[in-house]
Amino acid sequence: MRDISMILKSVWKSLFVFSAISIIAVSTVSAQDAAEGRTLFKAKCTACHALDAKMVGPALTGVSDRHSEEFLLKWIPNSQAMIAAGNPEAVKLFNENGKVAMTSFPELDEEKVKSILAYIKEGEPKAKGDATVAASSAANGGGTSGLSIAGIVAIVVVAIVILVILGRASKLLERLILQKQGIEIEEDVPLKVGVRKMFKNKKFVMFFILCLIIALGSWGWMGMWNTGVHTGYQPVQPIKFSHELHAGTNQIDCQYCHNGAFKSKNATIPSLNVCMNCHKAVQARDNYEGEISPEIKKIYNALGYDPETQKYDKSKEKPMEWVRVHNLPDFAYFNHSQHVVVAEDAIRKAKGLQPTEPVCFACHGPVNTMEEIYQYSPLTMKWCINCHKETDISGQKNNAFYAKVIEAHEKIKKGEKITPALLGGLECGKCHY
């Protein structure tokens, strides 16, 4: 009897240690994997893929269900090698997607590919209306992932179930041994008394409190870390302007409307007069049984424009109150022109953008696929700093600004990787007044 009791105590201790370690591991490793995967996905994959929409390549949500991990670990770094080798699954996938060659990524090792797959599996929620959704990864300004919280809860539940089963087994063994020895068996303890007795057990109470602290700490950390982070923010606008239609289908250049991005601090929102350059003639009547589109009518009403007489009535003009989507804190300074003009080539290379894609996609995401615009990137300080650390600006040596900096820093060797962080990109005054 004593041996059985000692064995059960040993099992209890092992389960306690295992559960604690597992909880900590899930809450850190899982979040780190998804965080690294998100960073890699944004840099390597977004030029051709989205999670939930087909672009050049297929939507990637559920890709781990459609293909084995073994296949994906080989396909993602070098799909062309698999196609050339005649892999049936690779050839089929290639043909299904218009025989468009996927870029090879020899720099992606197995662990990095697994991180990307972890991010794809976890996904990134988008907010609708005025809702705010927190960033999903620590590397991009997010906190503990939903997957890690679910893992914590699952481990706690499994541990409690195992402990209950062991308790039942222990009790059954005791009853059998006592019966064999001819000792009178006491009646079962009522549930309330059993629960009360369980919470008098110091080891159980300590385990319960530890689980509670870790769970509440994770949720609290996630809440604090995501304060002010608005990834996925998608407010309702006064006009249902479709970037997918204008920038995607009609391929209107970003600068046509946001002409301040290449020459000033702000990208600027175009005046309705810019809209009228096209919509004096384009009225989408074919889609509304000969009537002018309701959204185009909103432009006319705001400008006091009469489409029948083609004249403006200034007395009927009223401002169009757009809702700002991307909004940095007042103490943060960001200059569009410095990034999209001076560092355009470096940013394109770092984010893996195609020549036909505007550099705007680096921060604003694939705008040409967005029916309604939403905040694509977290825009946190950590997100900006990571970009400044990783973006290689060595190719900017011919730029007058960087030429002077390089000349002033004689210690920088020729050909050595140069990042904004080395040139003062992490100085507080660069972003904060």
C-alpha positions in Angstrom: 0.0 0.0 0.0 2.8 2.4 0.9 4.6 1.6 -2.4 1.5 2.4 -4.4 1.1 5.7 -2.5 4.8 6.6 -3.2 4.3 5.8 -6.9 1.2 8.0 -7.1 3.0 10.9 -5.3 5.9 10.6 -7.8 3.4 10.7 -10.7 1.7 13.7 -9.3 5.0 15.5 -9.0 6.0 14.6 -12.5 2.7 15.8 -13.9 3.0 19.0 -11.9 6.5 19.8 -13.3 5.5 18.7 -16.8 2.4 20.9 -16.9 4.2 23.9 -15.6 7.0 23.5 -18.2 4.5 22.8 -21.0 2.5 25.9 -20.2 5.6 28.1 -20.3 6.8 26.5 -23.4 3.6 26.8 -25.3 3.1 30.5 -24.2 6.6 31.4 -25.5 7.7 29.1 -28.3 4.4 29.1 -30.1 4.2 32.9 -30.0 7.8 33.2 -31.1 7.3 30.8 -34.0 4.2 32.6 -35.3 5.9 36.0 -34.8 9.0 35.0 -36.8 6.7 33.5 -39.4 4.7 36.7 -39.7 7.8 38.7 -40.3 9.0 36.2 -43.0 5.6 36.0 -44.6 5.4 39.8 -44.9 8.9 40.0 -46.4 8.8 36.9 -48.7 5.2 36.0 -49.5 2.9 39.0 -49.7 4.0 39.9 -53.2 2.1 37.0 -54.6 0.0 35.6 -51.7 -2.6 36.6 -49.2 -4.0 34.5 -46.3 -7.7 34.5 -47.4 -7.7 35.8 -51.0 -6.2 34.6 -54.3 -3.6 36.9 -55.8 -0.9 35.8 -58.2 -0.8 32.6 -56.1 -3.6 30.8 -54.2 -4.9 31.9 -50.8 -2.8 30.2 -48.1 -5.3 29.7 -45.3 -5.6 25.9 -44.8 -2.5 25.1 -46.9 -1.3 22.7 -44.2 -4.5 20.8 -44.6 -4.2 20.6 -48.4 -0.5 19.5 -48.4 1.7 17.5 -46.1 4.4 19.3 -44.0 7.0 17.2 -45.8 5.9 18.5 -49.1 5.7 22.2 -48.0 9.2 22.1 -46.4 10.6 21.3 -49.9 8.1 23.3 -52.0 8.4 26.7 -50.3 12.3 27.1 -50.6 12.6 25.6 -54.1 9.4 24.8 -55.9 11.1 24.7 -59.3 13.4 21.9 -58.3 10.4 19.8 -57.4 8.6 20.6 -60.6 11.8 19.8 -62.6 12.1 16.5 -60.8 8.5 15.6 -61.9 6.9 15.5 -58.4 3.2 14.8 -59.2 1.9 17.0 -56.5 4.2 19.9 -57.4 3.4 19.6 -61.1 -0.3 19.6 -60.4 0.0 22.7 -58.1 2.0 24.5 -60.8 -0.6 23.8 -63.5 -3.5 24.7 -61.3 -2.0 28.2 -60.8 -1.5 29.2 -64.4 2.0 27.8 -64.6 3.4 30.9 -62.8 6.8 30.1 -61.4 7.2 30.7 -57.7 10.3 32.5 -56.5 12.9 30.3 -54.9 14.0 31.1 -51.3 17.2 29.2 -50.6 17.7 31.3 -47.5 14.7 29.7 -45.9 15.8 26.7 -43.8 13.4 24.2 -42.3 12.8 26.1 -39.1 11.9 29.3 -40.9 9.5 27.5 -43.2 7.8 25.9 -40.2 7.5 29.4 -38.6 5.8 30.7 -41.8 3.4 27.7 -41.7 2.7 28.4 -38.0 1.7 31.9 -38.8 -0.5 30.8 -41.7 -2.2 28.3 -39.5 -2.8 30.9 -36.7 -3.9 33.5 -39.2 -4.4 37.2 -38.7 -7.9 38.5 -37.8 -9.3 41.6 -39.5 -11.7 44.0 -37.8 -15.0 45.1 -39.4 -16.7 48.4 -38.9 -15.3 50.3 -36.0 -13.9 47.3 -34.2 -10.2 47.2 -33.3 -8.2 44.0 -33.6 -4.9 43.6 -31.9 -1.8 42.7 -33.8 -1.1 39.0 -33.8 2.6 38.7 -33.3 5.2 40.0 -30.9 7.6 40.7 -33.8 5.2 43.2 -35.2 4.0 44.8 -32.1 1.6 42.0 -31.0 1.6 40.0 -27.9 0.9 36.4 -26.8 -0.9 34.7 -29.6 -4.4 33.2 -29.5 -2.8 29.8 -30.2 -0.6 30.0 -27.1 -3.6 30.9 -24.9 -5.5 27.9 -26.3 -2.5 25.7 -25.7 -2.3 26.9 -22.1 -6.0 26.1 -21.5 -5.7 22.7 -23.2 -2.7 21.7 -21.1 -4.5 22.8 -17.9 -7.6 20.9 -18.8 -5.7 17.7 -19.8 -3.6 17.9 -16.6 -6.7 18.2 -14.4 -8.4 15.3 -16.2 -5.3 13.2 -15.7 -5.1 14.1 -12.1 -8.8 13.2 -11.6 -8.3 9.9 -13.3 -5.2 9.1 -11.2 -7.2 10.1 -8.1 -10.0 7.7 -9.0 -7.4 4.9 -9.8 -5.7 5.5 -6.5 -9.0 5.3 -4.6 -10.0 2.1 -6.5 -6.7 0.4 -5.7 -7.1 1.3 -2.0 -10.6 -0.2 -2.0 -9.4 -3.4 -3.6 -6.5 -3.8 -1.2 -8.7 -3.1 1.8 -11.3 -5.6 0.6 -8.6 -8.2 0.1 -7.4 -7.7 3.6 -10.9 -7.9 5.0 -10.9 -4.3 6.3 -14.3 -2.5 6.3 -14.6 0.1 3.6 -15.9 3.5 4.3 -18.7 5.0 2.3 -17.7 7.3 -0.6 -17.1 10.9 0.4 -19.8 13.3 -0.9 -18.7 15.5 -3.9 -18.7 18.7 -1.9 -16.6 17.2 0.8 -14.2 15.8 -1.8 -13.8 19.2 -3.5 -13.3 20.8 -0.1 -10.7 18.2 0.7 -9.0 18.7 -2.6 -8.6 22.4 -2.1 -7.0 21.7 1.3 -4.3 19.8 -0.5 -1.3 22.2 -0.6 0.2 20.7 -3.8 -3.1 21.0 -5.7 -3.7 24.5 -4.5 -0.2 25.5 -5.5 -0.7 24.0 -9.0 -4.0 25.7 -9.4 -2.7 29.1 -8.4 0.3 28.7 -10.7 -2.0 27.9 -13.7 -4.2 30.8 -12.8 -1.2 33.2 -12.5 0.2 32.1 -15.9 -3.2 32.3 -17.6 -4.0 35.8 -16.2 -0.5 37.0 -16.7 -0.6 35.9 -20.4 -4.0 37.6 -21.0 -2.8 40.7 -19.1 0.5 40.9 -21.0 -1.4 40.5 -24.3 -3.8 43.2 -23.4 -1.0 45.7 -22.4 1.2 44.8 -25.3 -1.6 45.4 -27.8 -2.8 48.7 -26.3 -3.0 51.2 -29.1 -2.2 48.6 -31.8 -4.9 48.7 -34.5 -3.9 46.1 -37.1 -7.0 45.2 -39.1 -8.8 48.4 -38.2 -11.4 49.0 -40.9 -13.8 51.9 -40.2 -16.9 52.5 -42.3 -16.2 55.3 -44.8 -18.8 57.9 -46.1 -18.2 56.5 -49.6 -17.7 52.8 -50.3 -14.5 53.4 -52.2 -13.0 50.2 -53.6 -9.2 50.1 -53.8 -9.6 46.6 -55.4 -11.5 48.2 -58.3 -9.5 51.3 -58.7 -5.9 50.2 -57.9 -6.4 46.6 -58.8 -8.8 46.2 -61.8 -8.3 49.6 -63.3 -4.6 49.8 -62.2 -4.7 53.5 -61.3 -1.3 54.5 -59.9 -1.2 55.3 -56.1 0.3 58.7 -56.9 -2.6 59.8 -59.0 -4.7 60.2 -55.8 -2.0 60.2 -53.0 0.4 62.5 -54.8 1.9 63.8 -51.5 3.6 60.5 -50.7 6.6 61.1 -53.0 7.2 64.7 -52.1 6.0 65.4 -48.6 5.6 64.1 -45.1 1.9 63.1 -45.7 0.5 61.0 -48.5 -2.6 63.2 -48.5 -6.2 62.3 -49.2 -7.3 63.5 -52.6 -10.0 66.1 -53.0 -13.2 65.1 -54.6 -12.2 67.2 -57.7 -9.7 64.4 -58.4 -12.5 61.9 -58.4 -14.4 64.1 -60.8 -11.6 63.8 -63.4 -13.1 60.4 -64.1 -16.5 60.4 -62.6 -17.9 63.2 -64.7 -18.1 60.6 -67.4 -17.8 57.3 -65.5 -21.1 56.8 -63.7 -21.5 53.0 -63.6 -25.0 53.2 -65.0 -24.7 49.7 -66.4 -24.6 48.2 -62.9 -27.7 50.1 -61.7 -30.3 49.7 -64.4 -29.4 53.0 -66.1 -29.2 55.0 -62.9 -26.0 56.6 -61.6 -24.2 54.6 -58.9 -25.3 55.6 -55.4 -21.7 56.0 -54.3 -20.9 58.3 -57.3 -24.0 60.3 -56.4 -22.5 61.0 -53.0 -19.5 62.7 -54.7 -21.9 64.8 -56.8 -23.9 65.8 -53.7 -20.8 66.7 -51.7 -19.6 69.0 -54.6 -23.1 70.4 -55.4 -22.7 69.0 -58.9 -25.7 68.5 -61.2 -25.0 65.7 -63.7 -27.8 66.8 -65.9 -26.6 70.4 -66.4 -23.0 69.5 -65.6 -22.8 72.6 -63.3 -21.7 73.1 -59.7 -23.7 74.9 -57.1 -21.4 76.1 -54.3 -24.2 76.7 -52.0 -24.9 73.0 -51.9 -21.2 72.0 -51.2 -20.5 70.0 -48.0 -17.3 68.4 -46.8 -16.7 64.7 -47.2 -15.8 63.4 -43.7 -13.4 60.5 -44.3 -12.4 58.4 -41.3 -8.7 58.1 -40.9 -7.3 54.6 -41.0 -3.6 54.9 -40.4 -3.0 57.2 -37.4 0.4 57.5 -35.6 0.7 59.0 -32.2 1.3 62.8 -32.0 4.8 62.3 -30.7 5.8 60.0 -33.6 7.3 61.5 -36.8 7.1 59.7 -40.2 8.0 61.1 -43.6 6.5 59.3 -46.6 8.9 60.9 -49.1 12.0 59.8 -47.2 10.9 56.2 -47.4 9.3 55.9 -50.8 11.8 58.0 -52.7 15.2 57.8 -50.9 14.9 54.2 -49.7 12.6 52.8 -52.3 15.0 50.3 -53.8 16.2 49.0 -50.4 12.6 48.7 -49.1 11.5 46.8 -52.3 14.4 44.4 -51.8 13.7 43.9 -48.1 10.0 43.3 -48.6 10.4 41.2 -51.7 8.2 43.4 -53.9 7.8 42.8 -57.6 8.8 45.6 -60.1 5.2 46.1 -61.0 4.1 46.6 -57.3 4.3 50.1 -55.7 6.6 50.5 -52.8 3.4 51.5 -50.8 2.7 47.8 -50.4 5.6 47.4 -48.0 3.6 49.1 -45.2 0.0 49.2 -46.5 -0.1 45.7 -47.8 -1.7 44.5 -51.1 -4.1 47.5 -51.4 -5.1 46.4 -54.9 -6.9 43.5 -53.4 -8.8 45.4 -50.6 -12.4 46.1 -51.3 -12.4 48.4 -48.2 -9.1 49.7 -46.9 -7.9 48.5 -43.5 -4.7 48.9 -41.5 -2.4 46.1 -42.7 0.7 46.6 -40.5 0.8 47.3 -36.7 2.8 50.5 -37.2 4.4 50.0 -33.7 7.8 51.3 -32.7 9.1 47.7 -32.6 7.8 47.1 -36.1 9.6 50.2 -37.4 12.8 49.3 -35.5 12.9 45.8 -36.9 12.6 47.2 -40.4 15.5 49.6 -39.7 17.6 46.8 -38.4 16.9 44.4 -41.3 16.7 46.6 -44.4 20.0 46.6 -46.3 20.8 50.1 -47.7 24.2 49.2 -49.0 22.9 49.8 -52.5 22.1 53.4 -51.6 25.8 54.5 -51.7 25.2 56.7 -54.7 22.7 58.7 -52.8 24.1 62.1 -51.7 22.9 61.7 -48.1 24.3 58.3 -47.5 27.5 59.2 -49.4 28.2 61.9 -46.8 27.4 59.6 -43.9 29.6 56.8 -45.3 32.4 59.3 -45.9 32.1 60.6 -42.3 32.3 57.0 -40.9 35.6 55.8 -42.1 35.3 52.7 -40.0 32.6 51.3 -42.2 34.4 48.9 -44.6 33.7 48.7 -48.2 31.0 46.1 -49.0 29.9 45.7 -45.3 26.2 45.6 -44.7 24.9 49.0 -43.7 21.5 49.4 -42.0 19.6 52.5 -40.9 20.3 51.4 -37.3 24.0 51.9 -37.9 23.4 55.4 -39.3 21.3 56.8 -36.5 18.0 55.1 -37.5 17.4 54.1 -33.8 18.0 57.6 -32.4 14.9 58.8 -30.5 14.8 62.1 -32.3 14.4 60.5 -35.7 10.8 59.6 -34.8 9.9 61.5 -31.7 9.7 65.3 -31.3 
